[in-house]
Amino acid sequence: MPGQRKRKQRQQEAHRQAAARFAPGTGRWEVLFETQDESAWLAEVRRLRAGRTRIDWTAVRMDTFCGRSVQPTTYRLSLFVPTGPPAAEDGRPGD
């Protein structure tokens, strides 16, 4: 199939970049919204997409924790927040 090798290489490179971007120690997942009501969860996603707040949707994780008879299904929307560069030391001891 023409172009299949290039497409596969681009996908593999995108996976490598995502793995490096979201690697342990590079940041944390911050929960934006969590509910057990699927319609409320979908409404919140629509509201965030239509809102003025700019969200990097490549750094958003949408989780569905499957429920059982004892625990209901939970829907969670999380945003990856990268850790900032380490604070520069100002040279003052014992602060």
N, C-alpha and C positions, 0 to 999 in steps of 0.2 A: 504494500500500500504506500503510495507516494507521500512523503512528509512525515511518516510515522516515527522515524528515528529522531528527527528534530523535535517533534511534539513530545516524545517520551523524555528526551534530554531536558527540555524546558520544564516539564513537570517534576522531574527529579531535582533540578536546581531550585525550583520553588519550594519543594519539600525540605531541602537542605537549609534554605534561608529561613523558613518558618521554624525549623527545629532549633536553629541558632538563636533566632529572635525570642523564642519562648522557652529557652533552656532554663533549668533550675539556677537560681541565683541572679537572673537578669531582671526579675520583677516579681509581681504577685498578681493574682486574679482577685479583683474587687467585685463583689456582688452588687449589681445595679438594681435587680428586681428578683423577687422569689415569691411564688404563690403555688397554691394547689388547685387553682381555678384556671383551666386552659384558656378560656375566653378572655380573662383578665390579662393573662400573659401575652396573648396575641395582640390585645389592644395596647398594651404597654410597648411592644415592639413597633407597632404601627405609629404610636405617638412619638417614639424616639426617632424613627426614620423621617417623620414629617416635621419634627421640631427644628428649632434654630440651632440647637446645640450640635456642634460638629463631632461626630463619633467615627473613629477609624474602625469600620466594620470588619476589617481583616483581623482586628485584635479583639473581637467579641466571640464569646463562647456561649452557645445555647445548649443547656443540659436538660434532659428529661430523666428524672430518677423514677424508674418504674415502681409502681406501688404493688403491694400485696394485700391480702385480706386484712392485715393488721394496720398497715401504713399506706395512706393514699399516695398517688402519683404527685411528684413535686416538679415544678418547672422553674429553672433558674437561668438568669441572664447575667453573665459576668464580663467584665472588661479587663484586659491586661494592662497593668500600670507598671511601666518599666522603672527600675530603681535609678535614681539620679546618680551622677558621678559622685565619688566620695568627697565629703566636705574637706576643704583645704584647712590644714592645721595653721592656727595663727601664732603658734609658738608660746602660748601662755600655759605654764604648767598648772596642773591641779584644778582645772575648771570642771 
